[in-house]
Amino acid sequence: MTPWYRTQSIAPAPPPSFILCVKQATVNIRGQNPTKRQMIKDVIQVLLKYYSYWLQYHYTH
């Protein structure tokens, strides 16, 4: 029998733009005491980017 992990479809590495977005958000969060609103905005932006990337991958494969 094939091991379970061989049957799972693994999404490829996210595009550089996504990684850059995560890095930027991390920098902003760790930065000069950002406002809570800015922090939340950054996190939401990253999550939305990842979600749209995942959907795009999911529906094209």
Backbone as ProteinMPNN parsed JSONL, in Angstrom:
{"seq_chain_A": "MTPWYRTQSIAPAPPPSFILCVKQATVNIRGQNPTKRQMIKDVIQVLLKYYSYWLQYHYTH", "coords_chain_A": {"N_chain_A": [[0.835, -1.206, 0.0], [0.389, 2.269, -0.672], [2.094, 4.777, 1.148], [0.36, 7.161, 3.23], [1.286, 9.817, 2.959], [2.303, 9.904, 0.445], [0.137, 10.022, -1.145], [-0.973, 12.456, -0.782], [-1.56, 15.627, -2.222], [0.831, 18.002, -2.719], [1.196, 21.407, -2.426], [3.147, 23.608, -4.465], [6.086, 25.606, -3.645], [5.347, 28.837, -2.334], [4.945, 31.804, -4.402], [7.624, 34.235, -4.946], [6.66, 36.821, -4.451], [4.734, 36.47, -2.516], [6.246, 35.546, -0.348], [7.794, 37.784, 0.073], [5.826, 39.552, 0.873], [5.062, 38.42, 3.322], [7.463, 38.72, 4.73], [7.631, 41.522, 4.78], [5.38, 42.17, 6.298], [6.111, 40.974, 8.693], [8.342, 42.493, 9.369], [7.087, 44.957, 9.696], [5.453, 44.366, 11.889], [7.316, 43.785, 13.857], [8.588, 46.112, 13.883], [8.974, 49.677, 14.56], [7.164, 49.856, 16.982], [4.366, 49.476, 15.836], [1.018, 50.615, 15.098], [-1.885, 49.0, 16.416], [-3.888, 48.677, 14.558], [-2.548, 48.835, 12.094], [-0.956, 46.581, 12.292], [-2.853, 44.513, 12.341], [-3.956, 44.934, 9.84], [-1.787, 44.261, 8.19], [-1.447, 41.532, 8.793], [-3.905, 40.468, 7.952], [-3.726, 41.083, 5.248], [-1.622, 39.4, 4.435], [-2.744, 36.888, 4.982], [-4.934, 36.915, 3.214], [-3.586, 37.064, 0.77], [-2.254, 34.609, 0.793], [-4.423, 32.873, 0.882], [-5.749, 33.418, -1.55], [-3.755, 32.611, -3.264], [-3.622, 29.904, -2.641], [-6.183, 29.037, -3.404], [-6.038, 29.553, -6.142], [-4.031, 27.75, -6.884], [-5.25, 25.362, -6.142], [-7.487, 25.196, -7.839], [-6.371, 25.072, -10.339], [-5.045, 22.75, -10.607]], "CA_chain_A": [[0.0, 0.0, 0.0], [1.127, 3.538, -0.733], [1.969, 5.547, 2.397], [-0.604, 8.263, 3.1], [1.909, 11.078, 2.535], [2.558, 9.841, -0.996], [-1.124, 10.275, -1.841], [-1.359, 13.86, -0.586], [-0.997, 16.545, -3.215], [1.538, 19.062, -2.007], [1.289, 22.639, -3.209], [4.526, 24.049, -4.627], [6.48, 26.747, -2.818], [4.649, 30.06, -2.719], [5.74, 32.695, -5.248], [8.451, 35.191, -4.204], [5.869, 37.985, -4.032], [4.066, 36.106, -1.268], [7.291, 35.503, 0.679], [8.14, 39.185, 0.308], [4.699, 40.117, 1.616], [5.174, 37.902, 4.691], [8.627, 39.387, 5.324], [7.277, 42.918, 5.002], [4.442, 42.2, 7.421], [6.892, 40.636, 9.882], [9.151, 43.678, 9.662], [6.161, 45.967, 10.209], [4.98, 43.951, 13.208], [8.432, 43.891, 14.792], [9.148, 47.462, 13.739], [8.897, 50.74, 15.557], [5.895, 49.866, 17.708], [3.292, 49.855, 14.922], [-0.312, 50.666, 15.702], [-2.579, 47.717, 16.348], [-4.642, 48.651, 13.302], [-1.587, 48.54, 11.028], [-0.547, 45.198, 12.485], [-3.975, 43.679, 11.915], [-4.062, 45.109, 8.39], [-0.699, 43.483, 7.587], [-1.728, 40.107, 8.961], [-5.028, 40.152, 7.064], [-3.209, 41.152, 3.879], [-0.853, 38.179, 4.203], [-3.679, 35.764, 4.938], [-5.693, 37.004, 1.964], [-2.667, 36.72, -0.322], [-2.019, 33.181, 0.827], [-5.685, 32.214, 0.56], [-5.993, 33.534, -2.992], [-2.736, 31.772, -3.899], [-4.019, 28.52, -2.434], [-7.344, 28.794, -4.267], [-5.539, 29.547, -7.513], [-3.331, 26.483, -7.071], [-6.223, 24.289, -5.966], [-8.39, 25.092, -8.978], [-5.667, 24.901, -11.614], [-4.367, 21.447, -10.618]], "C_chain_A": [[0.869, 1.256, 0.0], [0.976, 4.265, 0.592], [1.074, 6.764, 2.186], [0.022, 9.53, 2.556], [2.249, 11.081, 1.047], [1.298, 10.196, -1.78], [-1.566, 11.728, -1.716], [-0.756, 14.715, -1.692], [-0.399, 17.723, -2.46], [1.651, 20.274, -2.919], [2.749, 23.046, -3.332], [4.826, 25.239, -3.717], [5.744, 27.995, -3.28], [5.536, 30.954, -3.576], [6.514, 33.708, -4.409], [7.664, 36.392, -3.693], [5.167, 37.717, -2.707], [5.058, 36.12, -0.11], [7.683, 36.924, 1.07], [7.069, 39.854, 1.166], [4.759, 39.691, 3.083], [6.315, 38.605, 5.412], [8.296, 40.824, 5.691], [6.357, 43.05, 6.211], [5.176, 41.928, 8.731], [7.718, 41.827, 10.325], [8.265, 44.755, 10.289], [5.704, 45.644, 11.628], [6.089, 44.128, 14.248], [8.997, 45.305, 14.859], [8.874, 48.417, 14.874], [7.509, 50.837, 16.178], [4.727, 50.299, 16.814], [1.949, 49.897, 15.649], [-0.974, 49.309, 15.524], [-3.315, 47.584, 15.016], [-3.736, 48.263, 12.139], [-1.173, 47.074, 11.081], [-1.618, 44.251, 11.956], [-4.125, 43.733, 10.397], [-3.013, 44.255, 7.673], [-0.992, 41.992, 7.638], [-2.846, 39.674, 8.015], [-4.572, 40.125, 5.61], [-2.458, 39.867, 3.523], [-1.788, 36.983, 4.072], [-4.477, 35.754, 3.639], [-4.834, 36.605, 0.775], [-2.464, 35.219, -0.375], [-3.27, 32.426, 0.391], [-5.957, 32.253, -0.94], [-4.986, 32.675, -3.763], [-3.147, 30.306, -3.82], [-5.19, 28.151, -3.338], [-6.915, 28.653, -5.722], [-4.857, 28.217, -7.807], [-4.336, 25.336, -7.103], [-7.076, 24.094, -7.214], [-7.687, 24.958, -10.323], [-4.93, 23.57, -11.675], [-5.368, 20.328, -10.39]], "O_chain_A": [[1.944, 1.287, 0.599], [-0.133, 4.37, 1.117], [1.035, 7.331, 1.094], [-0.609, 10.252, 1.784], [2.459, 12.141, 0.458], [1.374, 10.617, -2.935], [-2.436, 12.181, -2.46], [0.41, 14.552, -2.054], [-1.075, 18.359, -1.651], [2.142, 20.177, -4.043], [3.519, 22.848, -2.393], [3.924, 25.804, -3.099], [5.538, 28.191, -4.478], [6.761, 30.871, -3.485], [6.114, 34.014, -3.286], [7.963, 36.923, -2.623], [5.02, 38.615, -1.877], [4.763, 36.633, 0.969], [7.88, 37.225, 2.247], [7.378, 40.626, 2.073], [4.535, 40.504, 3.979], [6.166, 39.035, 6.556], [8.637, 41.291, 6.778], [6.537, 43.938, 7.044], [4.905, 42.563, 9.75], [7.788, 42.136, 11.515], [8.638, 45.384, 11.279], [5.582, 46.536, 12.467], [5.837, 44.563, 15.372], [9.768, 45.649, 15.755], [8.581, 48.013, 16.0], [6.772, 51.79, 15.926], [4.162, 51.374, 17.016], [1.783, 49.275, 16.698], [-0.657, 48.565, 14.595], [-3.356, 46.505, 14.423], [-4.117, 47.452, 11.295], [-1.054, 46.412, 10.05], [-1.325, 43.31, 11.219], [-4.385, 42.719, 9.749], [-3.313, 43.604, 6.672], [-0.81, 41.277, 6.653], [-2.745, 38.638, 7.358], [-4.978, 39.257, 4.837], [-2.641, 39.316, 2.438], [-1.642, 36.167, 3.163], [-4.671, 34.699, 3.035], [-5.291, 35.894, -0.12], [-2.496, 34.619, -1.449], [-3.192, 31.462, -0.371], [-6.347, 31.247, -1.532], [-5.322, 32.084, -4.789], [-3.038, 29.563, -4.795], [-5.195, 27.089, -3.961], [-7.366, 27.758, -6.437], [-5.08, 27.623, -8.862], [-4.281, 24.462, -7.968], [-7.357, 22.962, -7.606], [-8.344, 24.751, -11.343], [-4.263, 23.276, -12.668], [-4.989, 19.157, -10.365]]}, "name": "protein", "num_of_chains": 1, "seq": "MTPWYRTQSIAPAPPPSFILCVKQATVNIRGQNPTKRQMIKDVIQVLLKYYSYWLQYHYTH"}
